[in-house]
Amino acid sequence: MGGYVQYASAETFLPTPDWVIRTEAERLSRLESAIAAGEEQFRRLLVIVAAKDDGQVIVRLNAPLSAGARGTVLLDLEAYLKSAVDSGLTVWVEALGDRNSLRNLRGIEVKA
């Protein structure tokens, strides 16, 4: 475990000023153009939901994927967007609500 400590204190890339000054619609347009030019699996599996000025890109999965496949696709997407659009981008999956039908029927609400 001691070998990974160096990564915990590594400097994180920030989005460029060109990314920050754009509107969200412009950022979304740039991302959609990059995905259209990229691998077919990105177009098939993912939809971009938001592109924040701090570099966070929120995506929604179109189809259920296993944890291993999902992680690989998201890491590949992030690497591609970092090289094609901006080095300060990070990819996040849209948070899902509580899908437990029994809790929903009983009216129990889980606040995250």
PyMOL commands that set and color helices and strands:
alter all, ss='L'
color gray80, all
select helices_A, chain A and resi 2-8+17-21+24-37+40-45+67-84+101-106
alter helices_A, ss='H'
color red, helices_A
select strands_A, chain A and resi 46-51+56-61+90-93
alter strands_A, ss='S'
color yellow, strands_A
deselect
rebuild
show_as cartoon
